[in-house]
Amino acid sequence: MTPEQWRAAGQHFQWMGHSIFYRAQGNGDRALLLIHGFPTASWDFDRLWPALCKRYDHVIALDMLGFGFSDKPREHVYSLVEQTDIHETLLAKLGVRRIDILAHDYGVSVAQELLARDFERQVKPYNIDSVTLLNGGLFPETHRMTGTQRLLRSPLGPLLTKMMSERQFAKSFSVVFGPGTKPNAAELHDFWSLIQFNEGAGIMHLLISYITERRFNRARWVEAVCRTLVPIRLINGPEDPVSGAHMVQRYRELVSNPDVVSLPGIGHYPQTEAPEQVLRAFFEFQDALKHA
């Protein structure tokens, strides 16, 4: 699907006065929840969507506030905790009581917050059956920002967002992909169109605050991953300069009996660079849980 076709197949719900885009296929109180990354949107899972919908009766993905086809308020303090609230609101709206999670990048932090809430709650509005994590900043100490991210976090951030062009975006975005799996011009244009929808490039310096929030919540979010009883699998593209092989090394140091699948030659976007490999690793994980 093109981003516009993806949009046409979705719908919106209201959260705190903001319109939030989502796609949901099927129904039922158990669902697979897909959580996208920065700076893109739920369309990132397009190449996995058909196979996932064949496997699951209910598949859900939303564009978080400030991303994709959701509202992008310009006077807003963006928060990963708030993004988690939005996901929980949609789960309640759709009557979901059990979830499996597949999360990428920025969405990995949302998954960590969901795990932390699950660990802390005595009465749970839903159960988390499993979590699968793609490349993401699980540990602030291993997160290596790109040059563009550093500029966005600097005092020059607001100026950079005003000046950013599609060409500049394509150059900076391509560096996080594997050497043999970089997006072509058409794919880069599609990614850019998601960012530019509702002039979203103009708020990227606001969205980048998640890096500070990760550091603030490090203890709680790392503890959630290390102490949860929810089964977790990490599927990682080791060529990712942001959260690749070096992040996996730290994961192995901190997590007992780590379940890790490394995809050689793949970078930061495994779901678009190697969708068949991601699906294979994900389904093997799910099958193993069924027979455990």
C-alpha positions as CSV (number, residue, x, y, z in Angstrom):
1,M,0.0,0.0,0.0
2,T,1.0,3.6,-0.5
3,P,0.7,5.8,2.5
4,E,-2.5,7.3,1.0
5,Q,-4.0,3.8,0.6
6,W,-3.0,3.0,4.1
7,R,-4.8,6.2,5.3
8,A,-7.9,5.3,3.3
9,A,-8.2,1.9,5.0
10,G,-8.0,3.5,8.5
11,Q,-10.1,5.7,10.7
12,H,-9.8,8.2,13.6
13,F,-10.8,8.5,17.2
14,Q,-10.7,11.5,19.5
15,W,-8.2,11.8,22.4
16,M,-8.1,14.9,24.5
17,G,-9.4,17.0,21.6
18,H,-7.0,15.5,19.1
19,S,-7.7,13.3,16.2
20,I,-5.8,10.0,16.2
21,F,-5.5,7.9,13.1
22,Y,-5.5,4.1,13.5
23,R,-6.0,0.9,11.5
24,A,-7.7,-2.1,12.9
25,Q,-8.5,-5.3,11.0
26,G,-10.7,-8.0,12.5
27,N,-12.1,-7.9,16.0
28,G,-12.1,-9.7,19.3
29,D,-10.7,-9.2,22.8
30,R,-7.3,-10.4,21.9
31,A,-5.2,-8.4,19.5
32,L,-1.7,-7.8,18.1
33,L,-0.7,-4.2,18.8
34,L,1.9,-2.7,16.5
35,I,3.8,0.4,17.8
36,H,5.7,2.5,15.3
37,G,8.9,4.6,15.6
38,F,10.3,8.1,15.2
39,P,9.9,9.9,12.8
40,T,7.5,7.8,10.8
41,A,4.2,6.2,11.4
42,S,2.1,3.0,11.5
43,W,2.6,2.6,7.7
44,D,6.1,1.3,8.6
45,F,4.3,-2.1,9.2
46,D,2.7,-2.2,5.8
47,R,5.0,-5.0,4.5
48,L,4.1,-7.2,7.6
49,W,0.4,-6.3,7.7
50,P,-1.1,-8.9,5.3
51,A,0.7,-11.9,6.9
52,L,-0.1,-10.6,10.4
53,C,-3.8,-10.3,9.6
54,K,-3.8,-13.9,8.4
55,R,-2.4,-15.0,11.7
56,Y,-4.3,-12.8,14.1
57,D,-8.0,-12.2,14.4
58,H,-7.4,-8.6,15.4
59,V,-4.5,-6.4,14.4
60,I,-4.2,-2.8,15.6
61,A,-1.8,0.1,14.7
62,L,-2.2,3.8,15.4
63,D,-0.2,6.9,14.4
64,M,0.9,8.5,17.7
65,L,0.2,12.1,18.4
66,G,2.5,14.2,16.2
67,F,3.1,11.4,13.7
68,G,1.7,10.3,10.3
69,F,-2.0,11.0,9.8
70,S,-2.8,12.0,13.4
71,D,-3.0,15.5,14.6
72,K,0.3,17.4,15.1
73,P,-0.3,20.3,17.5
74,R,2.5,22.8,17.4
75,E,2.1,24.0,21.0
76,H,2.4,20.7,22.8
77,V,4.8,19.0,25.1
78,Y,5.1,15.5,23.6
79,S,5.6,12.6,25.9
80,L,6.1,8.8,25.6
81,V,3.9,8.4,28.7
82,E,1.2,10.3,27.0
83,Q,1.6,8.2,23.8
84,T,1.1,5.1,26.0
85,D,-2.1,6.6,27.4
86,I,-3.3,7.0,23.8
87,H,-2.7,3.4,23.1
88,E,-4.5,2.3,26.2
89,T,-7.5,4.5,25.3
90,L,-7.7,2.8,21.9
91,L,-7.5,-0.7,23.5
92,A,-10.3,0.2,25.8
93,K,-12.4,1.6,23.0
94,L,-12.0,-1.6,20.9
95,G,-12.7,-3.9,23.9
96,V,-9.3,-5.5,23.9
97,R,-8.3,-7.5,27.0
98,R,-5.2,-9.4,25.8
99,I,-2.4,-8.2,23.7
100,D,0.8,-9.3,22.0
101,I,3.0,-6.3,21.2
102,L,5.4,-5.7,18.2
103,A,7.2,-2.5,18.7
104,H,9.9,-0.5,16.9
105,D,12.2,2.4,17.8
106,Y,10.3,5.1,19.7
107,G,7.5,2.5,20.1
108,V,10.0,0.3,22.0
109,S,9.8,2.9,24.8
110,V,6.0,2.8,24.7
111,A,6.2,-1.0,25.1
112,Q,8.5,-0.5,28.1
113,E,6.0,1.8,29.7
114,L,3.3,-0.7,29.0
115,L,5.4,-3.4,30.7
116,A,6.1,-1.1,33.6
117,R,2.4,-0.5,34.1
118,D,1.6,-4.2,33.8
119,F,4.3,-5.0,36.4
120,E,2.9,-2.3,38.9
121,R,-0.8,-2.9,38.6
122,Q,-2.8,-5.2,40.8
123,V,-5.9,-4.8,38.7
124,K,-5.1,-5.0,35.0
125,P,-7.3,-3.6,32.3
126,Y,-5.7,-6.0,29.8
127,N,-3.0,-8.7,29.9
128,I,0.2,-8.6,27.9
129,D,0.9,-12.1,26.5
130,S,4.1,-11.4,24.7
131,V,6.4,-8.5,23.5
132,T,8.6,-8.5,20.4
133,L,11.0,-5.6,20.1
134,L,12.6,-4.4,16.9
135,N,15.5,-1.9,16.9
136,G,15.0,0.7,19.5
137,G,16.6,2.6,22.4
138,L,16.1,0.2,25.3
139,F,19.1,1.7,27.1
140,P,19.9,5.4,27.0
141,E,23.6,4.6,27.5
142,T,23.7,2.7,24.2
143,H,21.6,5.0,22.1
144,R,23.7,6.7,19.5
145,M,22.0,9.8,18.0
146,T,22.4,10.6,14.4
147,G,23.8,14.1,13.5
148,T,20.3,15.3,12.6
149,Q,18.9,14.1,16.0
150,R,21.7,16.1,17.7
151,L,20.8,19.2,15.8
152,L,17.1,18.8,16.5
153,R,17.9,18.6,20.3
154,S,20.1,21.7,20.1
155,P,19.0,25.4,20.2
156,L,19.1,25.1,16.4
157,G,16.3,22.6,16.3
158,P,13.4,25.0,15.6
159,L,15.4,26.5,12.7
160,L,16.3,23.1,11.3
161,T,12.7,22.0,11.2
162,K,11.8,25.2,9.2
163,M,14.6,24.6,6.7
164,M,14.4,20.8,6.3
165,S,13.8,19.7,2.8
166,E,12.9,16.3,1.4
167,R,16.4,15.9,0.0
168,Q,18.0,16.7,3.4
169,F,15.6,14.2,5.1
170,A,16.4,11.5,2.6
171,K,20.2,11.9,3.2
172,S,19.9,11.8,7.0
173,F,17.3,9.1,7.1
174,S,19.2,6.7,4.8
175,V,22.2,6.4,7.1
176,V,20.3,4.2,9.6
177,F,19.6,1.4,7.0
178,G,21.8,-1.5,6.2
179,P,24.4,-1.0,3.4
180,G,22.4,-3.2,1.0
181,T,18.9,-2.4,2.1
182,K,18.6,1.4,1.8
183,P,15.3,2.8,0.6
184,N,14.9,3.9,-3.0
185,A,13.8,7.3,-4.0
186,A,10.1,6.4,-4.1
187,E,10.2,4.8,-0.6
188,L,12.0,7.8,0.8
189,H,9.4,10.1,-0.7
190,D,6.7,8.0,1.0
191,F,8.4,8.3,4.4
192,W,8.7,12.0,3.9
193,S,5.1,12.4,2.9
194,L,4.1,10.9,6.3
195,I,6.3,13.4,8.1
196,Q,5.1,16.3,6.0
197,F,1.4,15.5,6.4
198,N,-0.1,18.5,8.3
199,E,3.3,20.1,8.2
200,G,4.8,17.6,10.6
201,A,8.4,18.4,9.8
202,G,7.9,21.6,11.8
203,I,7.4,19.8,15.1
204,M,10.3,17.3,14.9
205,H,12.3,19.4,17.4
206,L,9.4,18.9,19.8
207,L,9.1,15.2,19.2
208,I,12.8,14.6,19.8
209,S,12.2,15.3,23.5
210,Y,11.7,11.5,23.9
211,I,15.5,11.1,24.2
212,T,15.5,13.1,27.4
213,E,12.4,11.3,28.6
214,R,14.1,8.0,28.1
215,R,17.0,9.1,30.3
216,F,14.6,10.3,33.0
217,N,12.7,7.0,33.0
218,R,15.7,4.7,32.5
219,A,15.5,2.9,35.8
220,R,11.8,2.2,35.6
221,W,11.8,1.2,32.0
222,V,14.9,-1.0,32.1
223,E,13.6,-2.7,35.3
224,A,10.4,-3.4,33.4
225,V,12.2,-5.3,30.7
226,C,14.5,-7.1,33.2
227,R,11.9,-8.1,35.8
228,T,8.8,-8.8,33.7
229,L,7.4,-12.3,33.4
230,V,6.1,-11.5,30.0
231,P,8.0,-13.4,27.3
232,I,10.2,-11.0,25.2
233,R,12.0,-11.5,21.9
234,L,14.4,-9.0,20.5
235,I,14.8,-8.9,16.7
236,N,17.6,-6.7,15.7
237,G,19.3,-5.3,12.6
238,P,23.0,-5.2,13.7
239,E,24.0,-2.7,11.0
240,D,21.9,0.0,12.7
241,P,24.3,2.8,13.9
242,V,21.7,4.0,16.4
243,S,20.6,0.8,18.2
244,G,22.2,-2.1,16.4
245,A,24.8,-4.7,17.6
246,H,26.1,-2.5,20.4
247,M,22.6,-2.3,21.9
248,V,22.2,-6.1,21.7
249,Q,25.5,-6.5,23.6
250,R,24.1,-4.4,26.5
251,Y,20.8,-6.3,26.3
252,R,22.6,-9.6,26.8
253,E,24.5,-8.1,29.8
254,L,21.3,-7.0,31.6
255,V,18.6,-9.4,30.6
256,S,18.5,-13.0,32.0
257,N,18.2,-15.7,29.3
258,P,17.9,-13.1,26.5
259,D,15.9,-14.2,23.4
260,V,17.7,-12.4,20.5
261,V,17.5,-12.9,16.8
262,S,20.1,-10.9,14.8
263,L,19.5,-10.2,11.1
264,P,22.9,-9.9,9.3
265,G,23.2,-6.9,7.0
266,I,20.0,-5.2,8.3
267,G,19.8,-1.8,9.8
268,H,17.4,0.2,11.9
269,Y,14.1,-0.7,10.0
270,P,14.0,-4.5,9.9
271,Q,10.3,-4.5,9.1
272,T,10.9,-2.7,5.9
273,E,14.4,-3.9,5.1
274,A,13.8,-7.6,5.7
275,P,10.0,-8.2,6.3
276,E,10.1,-12.0,5.6
277,Q,12.9,-12.5,8.1
278,V,11.1,-10.5,10.7
279,L,7.9,-12.4,10.1
280,R,9.7,-15.7,10.4
281,A,11.4,-14.8,13.6
282,F,8.2,-13.4,15.0
283,F,6.0,-16.4,14.1
284,E,8.7,-18.8,15.5
285,F,8.5,-16.9,18.8
286,Q,4.7,-17.1,18.8
287,D,4.7,-20.8,17.9
288,A,7.1,-21.6,20.7
289,L,4.9,-19.8,23.2
290,K,1.9,-21.8,22.1
291,H,3.8,-25.0,22.8
292,A,5.5,-24.0,26.0
